[in-house]
Amino acid sequence: MGARTPLIALLAFRRRRNLVGLVLPQALFGIAAIAIGPILATSVGGDIGVGVIGLAAAPGLVRGERLADALGGSRDAAAALFTGTLLLTLVIVEPALRRVVPGAGPGVGGAALAVGAGAALAAMVPLVRDRLLVPLRWAEVLLAAALAGATALAALVAGGLTLSALLAAAAVLLLGATAALLASWIGGARAGSVLAGAGTRDPAIAGAFCLSAAVPAAAGVPLAYGLLLVAGSALAVGLRRRRGPRGRGT
């Protein structure tokens, strides 16, 4: 996360483009988590439904500012949007999610808090930030890697990486990309900033939800999402480089 978040991130939402870039994708993901996910759980399969719920309820991509940088967006805007998704996940999404999946426990909120909030809290006070930001970032990277590894292992052992999981993950990815482009068009922010900060979900945190819900096969959806996100990001970066660099904005 950017060194100026979360305080500057909160001030950034005074701008219409940042507020739209946060609220629109988050609202669509919220609908997917609270309404569409349970329907899929009863119609398609419990593992697919739980996987979609976990993805849609997760905050934005941790370290999404790196993706924004690669896509020609603003690192600061992406970090601010991620901070917004993190706060909304903890305050609104997590409590609502416990009503939908009572046995899920603190999966999304706990993992999001552990992975993303450390650096955010350190960034509040410059002295604390300067002394703790490096170890906190290393701890963040190691925890995210552990969650990603646990997600992948659980999905592969339980046979969760199926065609249905790939299709569900692709639908969530398409939803986020569409929401980011729409928010960019309405609010005026760069699409790369919105996509990286609020239009993507963190698959490792989503995987933690699937494991906390005791549905390891559901981790196939976040795993497929992560693979598709890597492939899609590489393709987008390649196409952008072929077109040549453009000016950046927020």
N, C-alpha and C positions, 0 to 999 in steps of 0.2 A: 504494500500500500504506500501511497505517496507520503512523504515526510510531513506534509502540511495537513493531513487528515487526522482526526475527524472534525476538528473545530472549523477549519476552512471548508471542509466538505459540507457541513451543515449550512454555512453561509452561502455556499454555492447554489443551494436550492432556492435562494431568493430570485435567481434568474429563471425565467420561464422555460428556456430550453433544457436546463438541467432538471427542473421539476417534471416536465413532460417526459423527459428521457427516463426518469425513475418510475413515475406513477403508471404510465401506460403499459410497459412490459410487466411490471409487478402485478398489475390488476389482472392481466391475461393469464399469467402464471398462477395467480391465486385462484382464478376460476378453474383452471386445469387441475390444481391440487385438491380443491374442496369439492368440486362438482363432477368433473370428467373422470378423475382417477377412480373414485368409488364405482362409477358406472362400468368402467373397464374391468374392475376387479370382479364384478358379478357377471359380466357378459363374455369377456375374453379369457380372463384367468386372474387369480389372485396375485400371482407373481408379477404379471404385467401391470396390473392396477397399482400395486404397492410401489413398483419401480417408477411409474409415472408420477405418483404422488410425491415420492421422495425427490425426484428431479425438479418438479415444479415448485416444491416448497423450499428448496435449497436457495441460499443467497447467490449472488453473482459469482463469477469466476474469480477465485483468489489469485492475486497477481494479474488481474485482467489488464492492468495498464501496459503490460508488455505486449499483449495482443493488440491493444489500441495503438501502440507505437508502430507495430508492424503493419497495421491497416491504415496508417495515416491519420489516426485520431489523436486526441489529447490525453496524455498520461494522467494529468491532474483531474480531468473530467471523468475519466474511467474510474480512478481511485475514489472520487467523490460518489459516483453512482454505486460502486460496490459497497461503500460504507452505508449508503442509504438502503440498499437491499439487505444488508446485515441487520440494521436496526429494525427494519420492517419485519424481517424473519423472526427476530427475537420478541418483538412487541405484539405483532398481529398474527403472523402465519403460524408460529409454533402453538400458541394457545388454541387457535381454531383447528389445527391439525390433530390435536389430542382428542377432540370431539369426534373426528372422522375415524381415526385409528387409535382407539384408547390404549391398546397395548404397545404402542410404539415407543413410549418413554420419551427421554430427552434427545432422541437421535439427531434431528436436524439442528435444533437450537443449541444443544451441547457441543456438537462438532463445530458448528459455525462460530460459537463463542470461543472455543479452544483454538481454532485455526486462525480466525480473523481478528479477534478483539485484542489480542496481546499487542500487536504492532499499533493498533488504533489508540489504545490507552497510552502507550509510550509516546505517541506523537502529540499528546495533549500538552506535555510539559517539555520544553526543549532540553533541559538538563537531564531529565529521565530518558528522553529519547536518545540523546547522544551516548549515554552509558549503556542502555539496554537494547537499543534497536537491533544491533547486529546479532546478539545472542537470541533475541526474540524471533528475528527472521529465520535464523537457523532452526530454532525449535519449531517454527511454523512450517518450514520446508520439510523437516523430518516427520512431523505429525501428518502433514498432507500426504507425504509419500507412504506412510504406514497405513493411512486410511485407504489410499488408492490401491495399495498392495492387497489389503484385506478384502476390498471390494472385488478385485479381479480374481483372487483365489476363491472366494465364496461363490462367485458366479460360475467359474469354470468347474469347480467341484460339484456344484448343484446342477450343472447343465443349463444354466440360465441364459447363456449367450445363444439365443435362437433367432430365427427369422422374425418372429413376432416381437422380440426385444429390439431388434434392429429397426423394425418399422416404427415401433413406439418411440424409440430414441430419435429417429429421423423426424417424426412428427413434432416432438418437443423442440428439436433444433430449428425446424422450420417456423414454428410458432414464435420462438424468440427472435429469429432473424426478421420475420415479418413485422413483429412489434417494434423492433429497433428501427427499421426503415420507416415505419409509419410515424414513430415518435420523432425521428430526425426530420421528416417532412413537415410535421406539424409544428415542432418546437424550434427547429433551426440548428440543432446540434449536429456535429459530424457523426455520420452513421457508424464509423469505426469506434468512436468513443462510447456511444450508446450500446452497440453490440457487445463490446468487450466488458463494459461495466454493469449493464443491467439486462442485456438480451441473451446472455449465456448463463447457464447454471453450473455450479461446481459439482462435478461427478463424484469426487471423493466424499464430500459432505452428504450428497444424496445416497451414496453407498452406506454411510454410517446409519442413515435412517432405515434402510432395508435390513441391515443386520440387527438394529435395535428392535425392529418389528418381528424378528425371528422368521424372516422369509428370505433365506440366502439366495434362492433362485431369482428373486426380484433384483438382485444386484447386477444381473445381466443387462438391465436397461441402462443404469448409469455407466456400466462398462462400455456398452455399445455407443452411448452418447459421447463418452470420452474419445473413443476411436474415431467416430465421425467428426467430432470437433477438431481433432488434430488434422485429419485429412482435409476438412473444409477450410481450416485456417491456412494450411499450406497452399491449397489451391488459390485462395483469395489473395494471399501474399504474392504468389507467383504471377497472377494476373495483374496485380497492381504494379509490380516491378516491370512487367512488359509494357504497361501503359506509360510508365515514367512517374516520377514523384510529383505530388501536388502540394499545394500549401495546406497547412494545418490550421485547425481552429478548435473550438470547444463544442 
